[in-house]
Amino acid sequence: MDSSTPVVFLHAFPLNAAMWEPQRGILGDRTVLTPDFPGFGGRPVDAPDLERFARTVVDHMDAAGIPRAVVVGLSMGGYVALRLHALRPDRVAALILADTKAGSDDEAGRAKRTDQAARVRKEGVEWLAEALLPALLGESTREGRPDVVKTVREMAEKADPEGVARALEAMRGRPDSTPGLARIQVPVLALVGEEDTLTPPAEARKIAEGVPDGRLVVIPGAGHLSNLESPEAFNEALLSFLE
């Protein structure tokens, strides 16, 4: 990995590639790719599973002429980054796994995603966007950063309901990536907001300790969307890792 290695950013659920705006301008001359997953950012609905999401990322890389990249995935983007590495390790120069986890959903988590998908298909996404805010954003952000709260709510409300439902089903069915961590032979940075309650620091620590070359950074005052809640600290950790 050198200073010219491209960087691919994979977005969280139920947002889109616009969430990476605070990171797009900090990487100098590196090629930066921020694809939208199917059903998000105006892209057609598809993706019955996260493997299809990962193959979509490879298609975007091919179209951009990127043979190998540092892959940055946050939340759902982290799930896809792990699937991408499992499918095409030759395309991954390093991994930054932010506010995510390697494990699969437990029975209660799968049931919750099933219920949410059914309700989104029936009622749309506005209720889900509002319901997810306390989990997506840390307490410090919810109390002191109304601009971030507004941005996240509006971005989530733009998602296609069927795309959201299918993404929920894809995440519900994802495999446990924990056994594969030991086989990841590229550098890995596990980044996590200190106030993340969805995928707390303990999950990031499991990733950092489970790979041969892993490191952990915990971002104070940030929740699950750490790149938006504390962009300065997120960017500092990102640049330090890339260098």
C-alpha positions as CSV (number, residue, x, y, z in Angstrom):
1,M,0.0,0.0,0.0
2,D,1.5,3.4,-1.0
3,S,0.4,7.0,-1.2
4,S,-1.4,6.4,-4.6
5,T,-3.6,3.5,-3.5
6,P,-7.2,4.4,-4.2
7,V,-9.7,4.5,-1.3
8,V,-13.3,3.1,-1.6
9,F,-15.8,4.2,1.0
10,L,-18.9,2.0,1.7
11,H,-21.9,3.7,3.4
12,A,-24.0,2.8,6.3
13,F,-27.7,1.8,6.5
14,P,-30.0,3.5,5.8
15,L,-27.9,6.3,4.4
16,N,-26.1,6.8,1.1
17,A,-22.7,7.8,-0.3
18,A,-23.3,11.5,0.7
19,M,-22.5,10.5,4.3
20,W,-18.8,10.5,3.2
21,E,-18.7,14.3,2.4
22,P,-16.4,15.1,5.3
23,Q,-13.9,12.6,4.0
24,R,-13.9,13.2,0.3
25,G,-11.6,16.2,0.2
26,I,-8.9,15.1,2.6
27,L,-7.1,12.4,0.5
28,G,-5.1,14.6,-1.9
29,D,-4.4,13.0,-5.2
30,R,-5.7,9.6,-4.3
31,T,-8.6,8.2,-6.4
32,V,-11.7,8.1,-4.1
33,L,-14.8,6.1,-4.9
34,T,-18.0,6.4,-2.9
35,P,-20.5,4.0,-4.5
36,D,-24.2,3.8,-3.5
37,F,-25.5,0.3,-2.7
38,P,-28.6,-0.9,-4.7
39,G,-31.7,0.9,-3.4
40,F,-29.8,3.8,-2.0
41,G,-28.7,7.1,-3.6
42,G,-31.2,6.7,-6.4
43,R,-29.7,3.3,-7.6
44,P,-32.1,0.6,-8.7
45,V,-33.2,-1.9,-6.1
46,D,-31.5,-5.2,-6.1
47,A,-29.3,-7.1,-3.7
48,P,-30.9,-10.2,-2.1
49,D,-27.7,-10.6,0.0
50,L,-24.5,-8.8,1.0
51,E,-22.5,-10.9,-1.5
52,R,-24.4,-9.1,-4.3
53,F,-23.6,-5.8,-2.6
54,A,-19.9,-6.7,-2.6
55,R,-20.0,-7.7,-6.3
56,T,-21.6,-4.3,-7.0
57,V,-18.6,-2.7,-5.4
58,V,-16.2,-4.7,-7.6
59,D,-18.2,-3.6,-10.6
60,H,-17.8,0.1,-9.5
61,M,-14.1,-0.5,-9.1
62,D,-13.8,-2.1,-12.5
63,A,-15.6,0.8,-14.1
64,A,-13.3,3.3,-12.4
65,G,-10.2,1.4,-13.4
66,I,-9.3,0.5,-9.8
67,P,-7.6,-2.9,-9.5
68,R,-7.0,-2.7,-5.7
69,A,-8.0,-0.3,-3.0
70,V,-8.1,0.5,0.7
71,V,-11.7,-0.3,1.6
72,V,-13.5,1.8,4.3
73,G,-16.8,0.4,5.5
74,L,-19.0,1.8,8.2
75,S,-21.8,-0.2,9.8
76,M,-23.5,-2.0,6.9
77,G,-20.6,-0.9,4.7
78,G,-18.3,-2.8,7.1
79,Y,-20.3,-6.0,6.6
80,V,-19.9,-5.5,2.9
81,A,-16.2,-4.8,3.2
82,L,-15.7,-8.1,5.0
83,R,-17.7,-9.9,2.3
84,L,-15.7,-8.2,-0.4
85,H,-12.5,-9.3,1.2
86,A,-13.8,-12.9,1.5
87,L,-14.8,-13.0,-2.1
88,R,-12.0,-11.0,-3.7
89,P,-9.0,-10.5,-1.4
90,D,-6.9,-9.5,-4.4
91,R,-8.9,-6.3,-4.7
92,V,-8.3,-5.2,-1.1
93,A,-5.1,-3.5,0.0
94,A,-6.2,-2.7,3.5
95,L,-9.5,-2.5,5.5
96,I,-10.9,0.2,7.7
97,L,-13.9,-1.2,9.5
98,A,-15.8,1.5,11.3
99,D,-18.6,1.1,13.8
100,T,-19.3,-2.4,12.6
101,K,-18.9,-6.0,13.8
102,A,-17.8,-9.4,12.4
103,G,-20.5,-11.5,13.9
104,S,-23.9,-12.3,12.5
105,D,-27.3,-11.3,13.9
106,D,-28.7,-13.4,16.8
107,E,-32.3,-14.7,16.6
108,A,-33.8,-11.6,18.2
109,G,-31.8,-9.4,15.7
110,R,-33.0,-11.4,12.7
111,A,-36.6,-11.2,13.9
112,K,-36.4,-7.4,14.4
113,R,-35.0,-6.9,10.8
114,T,-37.9,-9.1,9.5
115,D,-40.5,-6.9,11.3
116,Q,-38.8,-3.7,10.2
117,A,-38.7,-4.8,6.5
118,A,-42.4,-5.7,6.6
119,R,-43.3,-2.4,8.2
120,V,-41.2,-0.4,5.7
121,R,-42.9,-2.0,2.8
122,K,-46.2,-1.1,4.3
123,E,-45.6,2.4,5.7
124,G,-42.5,3.8,4.1
125,V,-39.2,4.8,5.7
126,E,-40.0,8.0,7.6
127,W,-40.9,6.1,10.8
128,L,-37.7,4.0,10.6
129,A,-35.5,7.1,10.1
130,E,-36.9,8.6,13.3
131,A,-36.7,5.4,15.2
132,L,-33.1,4.8,14.3
133,L,-31.7,8.2,15.3
134,P,-31.1,7.3,19.0
135,A,-29.1,4.3,17.9
136,L,-27.3,5.9,15.0
137,L,-26.1,9.0,16.8
138,G,-24.4,9.2,20.2
139,E,-25.8,11.1,23.1
140,S,-23.3,14.0,22.7
141,T,-24.3,14.5,19.0
142,R,-28.1,14.3,19.7
143,E,-27.7,16.9,22.5
144,G,-25.2,19.2,20.9
145,R,-25.2,18.8,17.1
146,P,-28.7,19.5,15.7
147,D,-27.1,20.0,12.2
148,V,-25.9,16.4,12.2
149,V,-29.2,15.1,13.5
150,K,-31.0,16.9,10.7
151,T,-28.6,15.7,8.0
152,V,-28.9,12.0,9.1
153,R,-32.7,12.2,9.3
154,E,-33.0,13.7,5.9
155,M,-30.6,11.3,4.3
156,A,-32.4,8.3,5.7
157,E,-35.8,9.6,4.6
158,K,-34.6,9.7,1.0
159,A,-33.9,5.9,0.9
160,D,-36.2,3.8,-1.4
161,P,-38.5,1.7,0.9
162,E,-38.0,-1.5,-1.1
163,G,-34.2,-0.9,-1.1
164,V,-34.3,-0.5,2.7
165,A,-36.4,-3.6,3.1
166,R,-34.1,-5.7,1.0
167,A,-31.0,-4.3,2.8
168,L,-32.6,-5.3,6.1
169,E,-33.1,-8.8,4.7
170,A,-29.6,-9.0,3.3
171,M,-28.1,-8.0,6.7
172,R,-30.4,-10.4,8.4
173,G,-28.9,-13.3,6.4
174,R,-25.3,-12.3,6.5
175,P,-22.8,-15.0,7.7
176,D,-20.6,-14.8,10.7
177,S,-17.3,-13.3,9.5
178,T,-15.5,-13.9,12.8
179,P,-13.8,-17.2,11.8
180,G,-12.4,-15.5,8.7
181,L,-10.7,-12.7,10.6
182,A,-7.5,-14.7,11.1
183,R,-7.2,-15.2,7.4
184,I,-7.1,-11.4,6.6
185,Q,-3.6,-10.8,5.5
186,V,-3.8,-7.0,5.0
187,P,-3.6,-4.2,7.6
188,V,-6.9,-3.5,9.4
189,L,-8.0,-0.5,11.3
190,A,-11.1,-0.9,13.6
191,L,-12.6,2.5,14.2
192,V,-15.5,3.0,16.6
193,G,-17.3,5.8,18.4
194,E,-17.0,5.7,22.2
195,E,-20.8,6.2,22.4
196,D,-21.7,3.6,19.8
197,T,-24.4,1.4,21.3
198,L,-25.2,-0.6,18.1
199,T,-21.7,-1.9,17.5
200,P,-19.9,-0.9,20.7
201,P,-16.1,-0.6,21.2
202,A,-16.0,-4.2,22.4
203,E,-17.0,-5.4,18.9
204,A,-14.3,-3.2,17.3
205,R,-11.8,-4.7,19.7
206,K,-12.7,-8.2,18.6
207,I,-11.9,-7.3,15.0
208,A,-8.6,-5.6,15.9
209,E,-7.5,-8.6,18.0
210,G,-8.9,-11.2,15.6
211,V,-6.8,-10.2,12.5
212,P,-3.0,-10.7,12.2
213,D,-2.3,-6.9,11.6
214,G,-5.0,-5.0,13.4
215,R,-5.2,-1.8,15.4
216,L,-8.0,-0.1,17.3
217,V,-9.0,3.6,17.5
218,V,-11.9,4.7,19.8
219,I,-13.3,8.2,19.0
220,P,-14.5,10.1,22.0
221,G,-17.9,11.8,21.9
222,A,-19.1,9.9,18.8
223,G,-21.8,7.3,18.3
224,H,-22.4,4.9,15.5
225,L,-21.9,7.4,12.6
226,S,-18.5,8.5,13.8
227,N,-17.4,9.9,10.5
228,L,-20.2,12.5,10.6
229,E,-20.3,13.0,14.4
230,S,-16.6,13.6,14.9
231,P,-15.1,14.1,11.4
232,E,-11.8,15.6,12.6
233,A,-11.0,12.7,14.8
234,F,-12.2,10.2,12.2
235,N,-10.1,11.8,9.5
236,E,-7.0,12.0,11.7
237,A,-7.2,8.3,12.3
238,L,-7.9,7.6,8.6
239,L,-4.9,9.6,7.4
240,S,-2.6,8.2,10.1
241,F,-3.5,4.7,9.0
242,L,-3.0,5.4,5.3
243,E,0.4,7.0,6.0
